[in-house]
């Protein structure tokens, strides 16, 4: 297994034209036929934002079974960060499939797992000895991060922030801010989980230090520092609406956690792996968390996640206390190594910054024309607009989820896939792969402009 790849070899060669093209109704006849088959055998609890069935994907484009090409601004909710079917990832996974598909690291280990842990130790924030455990999914990484923090501290309580989302397992459902649809009817839930105020500059207007003081006051009075094992924070909230905290918020919380022996955990499942123009979004805020959770974009579309952190915390668990049957699968690990190398070789951190510039410039122009755009925020290829009722963006900021739903539906009919977000469903998020070109971004923004005009 090689540690580096030639930059010229890593340059993207697209196998699908990078342009949108709608040739049938959306969904088309073949997708409609597949949807009928699906309804007979797939649980209604597994919903889809748009019932078009994808046959091929490459770069920033999805192709459905009817031949329609969509510009993908969802990337599997931040999974295909370096692009769909990126060549080096495909090659690495294919090569590993021929060598070892599975053995289980806790029985007979292999180099690929070790190499991923080495890369995580190098790239996660903080200049100290680090160790990792590899698991399957973001929710599993959250569960293990909490478990490790409890073992290290000997404490029980877990704190999270308002508007947070952490998963669909029993513990993570209790950690989420919004119950529906993620937790409705699934209780009882795990206890000892506390929801503290976060920093939401558009809505609270607080400085980072003042917002942190409010959070700390809650933790001290409602939880008690001596009972608190960990504080789990998304540096940029995902499902919560790409909420970017005010400067100073996260380092102030980290200082308080360090003083009181609380493990502070960065949930970088959506915001990590070059998504924001840094390896990890925490770096934008000068925050060096004790533990970092990685998933989604880490393996280019294959299931893999990780908990990485201070060696003394990670080593608190007894042998056999961490692991799982498929955690750190060799094929997923080989793909992850290729993702790390592709980000480096292709200068993808700079590509994320380019995407942010292009997106925010275009969105600012739209904001000048449409007063339902209340806020534009985000970092890198993780940008969102919060929509409010007409005439309220500088006053009551009344949420406008109806406009978001209408825009998403309009865009889908014209070959662009957007996602919603936010506690009130009033946030339109842009989460493209780093392979998306400026021409595709501009094209998507033209469709969005037409969608705003259609709102009347």
N, C-alpha and C positions, 0 to 999 in steps of 0.2 A: 504494500500500500504506500503510495507516494504522499508526501506532505505538502507539495506545491504543484501547481499546474501552470502551464505556459499561458500568459495573458492573451496571446493571439488565439490560442486554441479555445479559450474561455469566452471569446466574443460571441454574442448571441447570433445564431443563424435561425431565423424563424421559418417554421414549416407550415405555418398558417398565415395568410395575408393579414397584416396588422391594420385592419380597417373594419368598420361595422358594415353589415349588409343584411337587410331583411328581405326575404324572398317569399314568405308565407305569412299568414296570420300568426299572431303570437298568443298562445301556443299554436303550433302548426299541427297538421293532421297526425303525423307520426307521434308527436309528443302527447296529443290527446289520447291516442290509442294506448300508449304506454301508461298514461295516467289511469286509465280504466283498469288495466292490469294491476297497477300498484294499489288501487283502492281495495282490491279483493284480498290482498295478502300483506300489506304493510299497515302497521298500527296508525290510527288517526292521530295519535300523540306525536308522531314524527311528521311535522308539517314542512312545507317548502314555500319559500317566499314567492317563487315563480315556477309554475309547473312546466318548464321546458326541460327536456331531457338531453343532457350533454353527451356528445359522441367523441369530440376531440377538443383539445385545448393546447394553446401554445402562446408563450409570451403574455400579452395582456388580453387575449381573445379567447372566448368560448364559442364553440360551434355546436349547435344542437342537431338532433337527428333529422331535422327538416332542412338543414343547410343554412340556417340563419346564423350570422356571426354577431356576437355581442361584445362590446367593450366592457371588461370586467373590473368594476370598481369595488369589488368585495374580496376577491382573492381568497375565497373559502374562509371568510372572516379572518383575514390576515395570515393565512397559511402559506400560500404560494408567493411569498414576498419577493423572491428573486425571479419569478416568472413561472408560468405553467410549463411543465415538461422541459425544464432547463437542461441543456444537453449534458453538462457535467454530472448533474444529479442522476439523470437517467443512466448514464454510463457507469457511475459508481454503484448504483443499486443493482444493475444488471450483472456487473462483474461479481458482486458479492453473492448474488443468487446462485452463481455457479460454484462458489466455494463452500460457504456455510450459510444456510438459511436460518437455522436456529439450533442452539445448544443449551441455553440458559446460563447466564453469567455467574449465578450463584452455585452452579455445579461445576462447569468447566468454562473458565473465562476465555476471552479473546481480545486481541489488540484494539479492535474498532471502538469498543466501549471505553478503554483507557484513553484512546486518542481524543474522543469527544470530551472526556473529563479534563484532559489537558487543555484543550481549546477553551472550554468554559472557564477554567481557572485563569487563563490569560486574558479573556475578553470581558468578564464581568467586572463591575466597579470594585475598587479596593485593592490596595497593595499589601496583601498579607497572604499567608498560606491558606489555600482553599481546597475543598474536596466536594465531590458531587455524588448523587445517586440518580440513576436514570430510570424513568417510569414511562407510562404510555400516553398520558393526556394531561391537559392543563389542570383539570379538577383533581387528578391524582397527585400532581405536583403540589397543589395547595394543601391537600390532606396530609401529605408527607412533611411539608414544611411546618405545618402546625404540630404534627406529631413529634418532629425533631425538636422544635422549640420547647414543647412541654417536657420532653425528656431532659433537655439540657437545664432548664430552669427549675424543674420540679413544681411548676405552677400549673393552674388549670385554665385560666380565663384567656379568651381570644378577643381581640378588638379589631374592628374593620371600620371603614368610613362610609358615610352616607353616599348613596348613588353607586355603590360598588357592585360589581358582579364577579363571582369567583367560580361558578360551576353549577352542576345539576346533581351531585352526589348528596348524601344526607347532610354531611357537615357543611358543604359549600352552599346548599340551599339555605341553611340557617345564616350563612355569612352574606348572602345577597341582600341588597337593599329592597329591590322590587320583587314582590312575591309572585305576581301573576305574569307570565304563565308558568314560571319555573318551579314554584312550590305549591301551587293551589291543589289542595286535597291530598298531599303526599306526607303529611305529618304523622306522628310527632317528630320534631327535629332535635338535633344535637343542642345541648344546653351550653351555658357559659360562653355565649357569643354576644358581644356588645357592639352597638352601632354608634360611633362618635361622629360629630360634625366634621365635614371636610372643608377644603378651600375651593370655592366656586366663584371666581372673580366677577363673572358677568352678573351673578345674582346676589352675592353678598357684599361686594365692593371692599372687602377687607384686604389689608396687606398680608403677606405670608406670615409675618410674625404674629399679627393679631389673630389670624385664623388658627395658627398653631396654639396660641394661648387658649383659645376657646376649646380646641380639641383636648388639650392637656387638662383643662379644668374639668371637663366631662370625665376623662379617664381617672383622674384622682378622686373625684367625688362619687362616681357611680360604680367604678370597678375596683379601684385601689391598686396602686402600683405594685404592692407586694404580692398580689394575687394574679398579676397579669403576665402571662407567658410570652405573648407576642402581639404585635400590631402589624396587620397585613394591609399593604397599601399598593394600589396601582399608581405608578407615577403619573401616567395619563390614563384616566378612566376610559374603558372601552365601551361596554354596553351602557354605561352611565351617561354617555354623550361626548366622549373625547374631552372631558373636563381637564383643563390644564391648571394646576395649582399656581398660586401666586409665588413669586420668588421668595425664598427663605422659609417656606412652609415645611418642606421635607427635611432639610438639615436641622431645623429647630426641633422637630419631632424626634429625629435620630439622636440629637444631643440629650433630650429628656429620656429616651429609651435607654441609652448607654448609661446614664447616671443611675437609673433605677433597675438595671439588670434585665430589661425587657428586650427580647429579640425583635428587631424590626425587619420585616420581610417585604421585599419588592416583588409584587406580582407583575412580572414583565411578559406574561404569556402572550398578550396582543401587541405590546409596545416594544418588545425586544427584537434582537436579531436584525439590526440595521433599519428597522421600520421608520425610525424618526430622524435618521441622519447621524445617529450614534449607534454603537453596538447595542447599547441599552439606554432607554429614555432617562433613567436616573441620572445619567451624566449631564443632561441639560441643566439640572438643578443643583449640581454640586453635591449630590447625595450618594453616599457609599453605604448601602444597606448591609445588614449582617447576613441575610440570605437572599438569594435571587431565584425566582421561578421562571423557567423558560419552557416554551412549548410552541405550538402553532408553526411559525416560520422556521424552526430549527432544522427540520429535515426535508424541506422542500415539498411537503405533501405526504410524507410517510409518518406514521404515528410514533412520536417520541416526545418526551418532556424530561425536565431535570430540576432538581433542587441543588443549588450550588451555594456554598457559603464558607464562613470561617471554619477552619479545620477543627478547632476545639468544640464547636457546636455540632458539626456534622459527625464527629467521632463519639458523641455522647451516647448514641444508640448502640446497644449490644449487638454482637455478631448474630445475623439472622433476623434482626428486627426490621431491616429495610430490604426492599427488593420485590420481585414479582415475576411471574412466568414469562411475560413478554417484554418486560422493562429493559430497554437497551438492546433490543433485537439487533443482530449484526447487520441486516440489510438497512434498517433505519439509521443505524450508526454510520454506516458507510455513506449514506446520503447526506447525513449531517456534516460529516467532514467535508464533503464536496460543497455544501452550502457555505461553510466558513471560508473555504478557499475561493469560491466564486465571489463572495463579497469583497474579499481582499484584492483578488486579481482584476476585477472589473470596476473597481472604484465605486461600489454601490452606495457607500455613505454619501458621496457627492451627488449621486443620482437621486437619492431621497431629498436632498436639499434642493435640487433642480425642480423636482416635482412640487415641493412646497411653494417655491417661488411662482411657478406657472399657475398652480391652482389658486393660491391666495390672490394673485394679481387679477385673475379672471373673476373670482368670487367678489372681490372688492368692487369691480365694475358692476356686477349684478346687484350688489347691495345698494349702490347709488340709485338704481332704477326701481328696486322692489323693497318697500319698507317692511315686508314680512321677514326679511333677513335681519335678525337681531344681533347675532354674534358670529364671527368667523374665528376659529381657533384651531390649534393643533401644531404638530411638528412633523417635518418631513412628509412622508407619504401616509400620514395619519391626521387628516384635516376634516373639519366638520363645520356645518352652519346650523345654528339654532334658529328655528322659525317661530315667530310670535304673531299674534293677531295684529292686523293693520293698525298703525297708530300707537302701538304700545311698547315699541322696542326701547324707548328711553324713559318709560314710566313704569307701568305695571308688568311689562314683559310677559303678558299672558300667553301660555304655550299654544301652538298651532299645529297639532298633530295631523289634522285633516289635510293641510297643505303638503306635508311630507308624504303622506300616503298617495295623494294625487300626483305628485312629482315622480315618485318611484314608479307608479303605474304608467304614466305618460312616457317616461324614459325607457322602460322595458319594451313598450310597443315600438319604440324607435331605435332599439338596439344598444341600449346602455343599461347596465345593471348597477343600481345604487342600493345601499342598505340604510335602514333607519336605526335610531338609537335614542337614548335619553330616557330618564325616568318617566317623562310624560309623552314619549314617542314623538317628540317634536324636533329631533335632530336628524339631519341628513349627513351621513358620513361618507367620506372618500377614503378608501382603503385599497388603492391599486397596487399591483406589483411594481417593483422598481424597474421593470422592463417597459413600462408604458412611456411612449414618446410624447413630446409636447404637442404634436399634431393630433394625437388621439385625445389628449386632455382638452385641447381647444375644441375639437369636434364634440366631445361630450358636454362641454360647457355651452355650446350652441344649442344642443338638444335641451339642456336644462333651462336656458333662456327662453326657448319656445314653450317649455312646460310652465314656467312662471307666467308668461304672457297668457297661456291658456287658462290660468287660474282666474283671470279677470280681476 
